[in-house]
Amino acid sequence: MPRVSAGAGQDGLRSAWYWAFASARCAVPGWWLVGYAACFVEPILSGGVDFAIRSGFRAGLAALRVSVGDEAETTAAEAYDEQFR
């Protein structure tokens, strides 16, 4: 992701780092990342809260499908991971 340079800019203005990040993988059999562990979105725009809620909901649905035998864990993890690409 792009990064803004830290330090003095024009007219004495200062800049800050762009802190957003996304994990390379969000799920594999045995572990799933949700919320800010999977992706941190710039806090000023508040997009991270929506992402955290949606990723937790999607992970919960995938875990439910696995637990009742509707889907293999590997398949569910791959599908969940693909939702973030």
C-alpha positions as a Markdown table, in Angstrom:
| # | Residue | x | y | z |
|---|---|---|---|---|
| 1 | Met | 0.0 | 0.0 | 0.0 |
| 2 | Pro | 1.2 | 3.6 | -0.6 |
| 3 | Arg | 2.9 | 5.4 | 2.2 |
| 4 | Val | 3.1 | 9.1 | 2.8 |
| 5 | Ser | 6.5 | 10.4 | 3.8 |
| 6 | Ala | 6.9 | 11.6 | 7.3 |
| 7 | Gly | 8.5 | 15.0 | 8.0 |
| 8 | Ala | 8.2 | 18.6 | 7.0 |
| 9 | Gly | 6.4 | 19.4 | 3.8 |
| 10 | Gln | 5.7 | 22.6 | 1.9 |
| 11 | Asp | 4.8 | 25.7 | 4.0 |
| 12 | Gly | 5.8 | 23.9 | 7.2 |
| 13 | Leu | 3.0 | 21.3 | 6.9 |
| 14 | Arg | 3.8 | 17.9 | 8.3 |
| 15 | Ser | 2.7 | 14.5 | 6.9 |
| 16 | Ala | 2.0 | 11.2 | 8.5 |
| 17 | Trp | 2.4 | 7.5 | 7.6 |
| 18 | Tyr | -0.4 | 5.8 | 5.8 |
| 19 | Trp | -1.0 | 3.0 | 8.4 |
| 20 | Ala | -3.4 | 0.8 | 6.4 |
| 21 | Phe | -2.3 | -2.8 | 5.8 |
| 22 | Ala | -3.8 | -6.1 | 4.6 |
| 23 | Ser | -2.5 | -9.6 | 5.5 |
| 24 | Ala | -1.2 | -11.8 | 2.7 |
| 25 | Arg | -3.6 | -14.6 | 3.7 |
| 26 | Cys | -6.8 | -14.2 | 5.8 |
| 27 | Ala | -7.6 | -17.9 | 6.3 |
| 28 | Val | -6.1 | -21.4 | 6.1 |
| 29 | Pro | -7.3 | -24.6 | 7.7 |
| 30 | Gly | -6.7 | -24.1 | 11.5 |
| 31 | Trp | -6.8 | -20.3 | 11.7 |
| 32 | Trp | -8.8 | -17.4 | 10.3 |
| 33 | Leu | -8.1 | -13.7 | 10.6 |
| 34 | Val | -11.0 | -11.3 | 11.2 |
| 35 | Gly | -11.3 | -7.6 | 11.8 |
| 36 | Tyr | -8.1 | -5.6 | 12.2 |
| 37 | Ala | -6.0 | -8.7 | 12.3 |
| 38 | Ala | -6.9 | -9.3 | 8.7 |
| 39 | Cys | -6.8 | -5.7 | 7.4 |
| 40 | Phe | -6.5 | -2.3 | 9.1 |
| 41 | Val | -8.2 | 0.5 | 7.2 |
| 42 | Glu | -7.4 | 4.2 | 7.7 |
| 43 | Pro | -9.2 | 5.2 | 10.9 |
| 44 | Ile | -10.2 | 8.7 | 9.7 |
| 45 | Leu | -12.6 | 7.3 | 7.2 |
| 46 | Ser | -14.0 | 4.7 | 9.7 |
| 47 | Gly | -14.1 | 2.0 | 7.0 |
| 48 | Gly | -12.3 | -0.4 | 9.4 |
| 49 | Val | -15.3 | -0.8 | 11.7 |
| 50 | Asp | -17.5 | -2.0 | 8.8 |
| 51 | Phe | -14.8 | -4.3 | 7.6 |
| 52 | Ala | -14.3 | -5.8 | 11.1 |
| 53 | Ile | -18.1 | -6.5 | 11.5 |
| 54 | Arg | -18.4 | -8.0 | 8.0 |
| 55 | Ser | -15.3 | -10.2 | 8.2 |
| 56 | Gly | -16.4 | -11.6 | 11.6 |
| 57 | Phe | -19.8 | -12.3 | 10.2 |
| 58 | Arg | -18.4 | -14.0 | 7.1 |
| 59 | Ala | -16.0 | -16.1 | 9.2 |
| 60 | Gly | -18.8 | -17.1 | 11.5 |
| 61 | Leu | -20.9 | -18.3 | 8.6 |
| 62 | Ala | -18.0 | -20.2 | 7.1 |
| 63 | Ala | -17.3 | -21.9 | 10.5 |
| 64 | Leu | -21.0 | -22.8 | 10.8 |
| 65 | Arg | -20.9 | -24.4 | 7.3 |
| 66 | Val | -17.9 | -26.4 | 8.3 |
| 67 | Ser | -19.3 | -27.5 | 11.7 |
| 68 | Val | -22.5 | -28.8 | 10.2 |
| 69 | Gly | -20.7 | -30.6 | 7.4 |
| 70 | Asp | -21.9 | -28.5 | 4.5 |
| 71 | Glu | -18.4 | -27.6 | 3.5 |
| 72 | Ala | -14.8 | -28.8 | 4.0 |
| 73 | Glu | -12.6 | -26.5 | 6.1 |
| 74 | Thr | -10.1 | -26.1 | 3.3 |
| 75 | Thr | -12.8 | -25.1 | 0.8 |
| 76 | Ala | -14.3 | -22.6 | 3.3 |
| 77 | Ala | -11.0 | -21.1 | 4.2 |
| 78 | Glu | -10.1 | -20.6 | 0.5 |
| 79 | Ala | -13.5 | -19.0 | -0.2 |
| 80 | Tyr | -13.2 | -16.7 | 2.8 |
| 81 | Asp | -9.6 | -15.7 | 1.8 |
| 82 | Glu | -10.7 | -15.0 | -1.7 |
| 83 | Gln | -13.3 | -12.5 | -0.5 |
| 84 | Phe | -10.5 | -10.1 | 0.5 |
| 85 | Arg | -8.6 | -10.2 | -2.8 |
